[in-house]
Amino acid sequence: MVVIEKPWGKEELLEKNEKYVVKRLTMHKGHCCSIQYHEYKTETVYLLKGSLKIYIGDTKEELDEMVVNQDDFITLNPYRIHRMEAIEDAVYLEASTPELDDVVRLEDNYKRV
């Protein structure tokens, strides 16, 4: 298993093959990932523990908010702009197509490009 430390928590790569990727992500309360989208990747997020606020929409300026709790899930299709924010410490699975480098960041609290 590959563990990648992130400024908001960590990402554990559980499986990567030519057809799919499975990650376990831990996000600490009050932290969030980038406002981003993917050009090719489709991903499904399944919350194992905690609570996340997900911002989602077609433009960065008009994002809807939804709260997901344990056992909730959401699928994000290409070009769907999104961001996850931990309301409380959260652990979630992300199953996706295998394009790991397909991230277009629009805004990032940690100044990542």
Secondary structure, 3 states (H helix, E strand, C coil): CEEEEECCEEEEEEEECCCCEEEEEEECCCCECCEEECCCCCEEEEEEEEEEEEEEEEECCEEEEEEEECCCEEEECCCCEEEEEEEEEEEEEEEECCCCCCCEEEECCCCCC
